[in-house]
Amino acid sequence: MVHSRFQILWRARWLAVIVTGIIVVALAGLTSGSTPPPEEALIALGRGLMAERRLSADGTTSCIDCHRPAAGYTDGLPTARPGGLNTPPLWGLDERHAFGWFLPDVTSLEAMVLRPLDDPAEMGPRLETTLARLRADPATVAAYAQAFPQARQLVTWEQTGAALAAAVRSIPEPESAYDRYLAGDTEALSVEARRGATLFAELGCTSCHRPPLFATDSYHNVGVAAGELPNNGRARVPTLRGIRHTAPFFHDGSATTLEAVVRAYEQGGQVNSEDVSPAITPFLLTDQDVLDLVAFLSSL
């Protein structure tokens, strides 16, 4: 009986040592940085894919060729291609529920990021040969394996969409004087910008450009023409965050400055049409009012 108790105690002690060792190894793996957690690995994979030209069908275009960080994640062009639309920035999209300039038919960021990869006019179509090209690169496969450790098959379009969406969600909005002002820095906004903020609210601009993102998922025709448009020209309300970085403006890139944007709204849109939203009505502004509104917009 004594011998049996000794064996039991001995085995229990060794079991405790083994369990402790397993825990230590696991914690070391988590803290060493050699294997990032899946969420971090997913973002890292997505950021790599945003710069990956092999992701396009012809192997010549990457996401950041059109969404350049130095240009506010846009391309700085009036339209991405002749007869096309202005390239919108990529920040603040995690808070949106409708995507696309005119049609609210895409309701997830994962689906949205796959659209350009499916469009022959952009990076598409999505082909199995494109995935095969990525699977032939051991480093790329390893990055997918870190991001999707439980996956039986790696380098799929679904995984690619999830990684790209995670990378887009990680893009921060640019630092703004407006946020510093809200945080208590009373000197962050100029007198002109503060007057502009008041006027922005008084004119009803916040009904569509609602803080804090200064956007909504509503669609309106604001009197801007760009050829034959779907949805009677009703476009999604874009964010005004970081707008100072993303000229030119409107879905057709027809306004080259923020002053031109303000003037367009002052006259009730650039074109007269029965399809223009009832919310877009002319109003009178002084030159100082225009400068104040531009100062406020530039602070966002």
LINSUL-V465647 format. One record per run of one state. SS is the DSSP state (2 for helix, 1 for strand, 0 for the rest). FROM is the first residue (numbers start at 1). LEN is the number of residues. If there is no record, write none. Layout:
BEGIN
SS/FROM/LEN
SS/FROM/LEN
END
This chain:
BEGIN
0/1/1
2/2/31
0/33/5
2/38/13
0/51/2
2/53/3
0/56/7
2/63/4
0/67/1
1/68/1
2/69/3
0/72/2
1/74/1
0/75/18
2/93/3
0/96/3
1/99/1
0/100/6
1/106/1
0/107/2
2/109/10
0/119/9
2/128/8
0/136/2
2/138/10
0/148/9
2/157/13
0/170/7
2/177/6
0/183/8
2/191/12
0/203/2
2/205/3
0/208/11
1/219/2
0/221/10
2/231/3
0/234/1
1/235/2
0/237/6
2/243/3
0/246/3
1/249/1
0/250/5
1/255/1
0/256/2
2/258/9
0/267/20
2/287/13
0/300/1
END
